[in-house]
Amino acid sequence: MPHQGEILQEAIKNSGISITRIVEELGITRPTIYRKFKDDTLDVNFVQAVGKIIGHDFSNDFTIIQQSTLPFVTNVTRNAVSQPVSVRAANNSAAEMDVSKQLMALQTKYIALLEAYNELLLKVYGPR
């Protein structure tokens, strides 16, 4: 059974969209996405971002058993709602989504910065 990185790679290949376009839109480098292809598990926000770019829904690509063991999947127990949801709760949820997007953007920028720094070190000092 292929792992998540392989599933992501196959979906990108089947989409016909270039890796260059995907990494530019994500704000990451090519080596980063190639490392992601080797990962057994991937961050759900990263997978969703790639899915938006290539127009692919990854929720159907992972089996229920596989999804239940993933680090980014949380099991949510849903109870019947006896009272209507307040506007305040909806705003909190939207605010949490906004914070989550900001955090993902910062993480992406941080990784890109680290990779640029490593490339600079290699240029200045050469390989070991």
N, C-alpha and C positions, 0 to 999 in steps of 0.2 A: 504494500500500500504506500503510495507516495506521501511524503510529508508536506507540510504547508508551503514551504519554500518552493518545492517542485510544482505544486498546484498553482502557485502564483506565477511562476515562470511559464508554465504551459498556457495559462490564460492570457498572459501578455503576448506570447508568441502567436496564439490563435487570433488575437485582436488585430494584428497587423500594424499596431502603433509602435513606433520606434522607442527603444530604450532611452535614447537621447531626449526625446520629447517628455517621456515620463519622469526622468530624473530632473529635468529642468522645471517641470511643473511642481514636483515634490520639494525642490530645493536641496537635493542630495547629489552625491557624486555617483558615477558609474560603479566604482568599486563597492560602494555601500549597497547598491541594489543587488549586485552579484553575490555579496555576502548574505543578503536576505534570502536569496534563492537556495542557499545551503542550510538555512535554519530549519529546525524541526517545527518550531512554533513561532508565530509572528504576532505582533501587536495588532489588535483589532482596528485601531485607528489608522495604522499604516495600510492594512489590507483594504479598508473602506476607501481611503484616499486613492489608492491605485485603482480600485473598482470604479470610482467616479471618473477617472481619467480615461480608462479603457471601455467604460460602459458595460461593466460586468458585475453581477451580483454573486459574491462569494459565499453567501449564506447557504446555498445549495451544494457547494463543493465539498463541504466537510460533513462527515457522518455525525449522527447524534452522539455516538460513543466517543468519537474523536473530539467533538466540541465540548463534551462534559469534562474532559481531562486537560483542556487548554488553559494556560494561566490567565488569559484575558477574558475568559467566559465566566460569568457569575450566574449561579442558579438563583433565580428570582421566584419566590413563592408569591403567587397572586391570590389575594383574598377578594371576595366580593365586596364591592364598594357600597356601603349602606348610605353614605352621604355624598352629595355632589363634591367634586374636587374644587377647592377654592382657587381663585386667581393667584393668590400669593404662592401656593404650591407650584403652580405652573410657571411662575416667574422664577422661582428658585431652580427649577429644573432647567429652564432656559439659561439661567446664569451659570449653572454647573456645566452645561454643554459649551458655553462660551469660554469658560475657564479651561476646560479640557482642550478645546481647539487651540487656545493660546499656549498652553503647556506643550502640546504636540509641535506647534510651530517653533517654539523656543528649543525644544529638543532637536528638531531637524536642523536648525541653525547652528546649534552647539556641535552636532556631529560633523556638519560641513566645515565648521571652523577648525575642529580637531584634525580632520583629514587634510585641510589646507596647510595647517601647521606641520603635520608629519611630512607632507610633500616638500615643504620648504626646508625642513631639517635634512631630508635626503639630498636636496639640491646643494645645500651648503656643506654638509659634512660627508655626503656620500653614504653608500651602504656599509654596514659593519664589516 
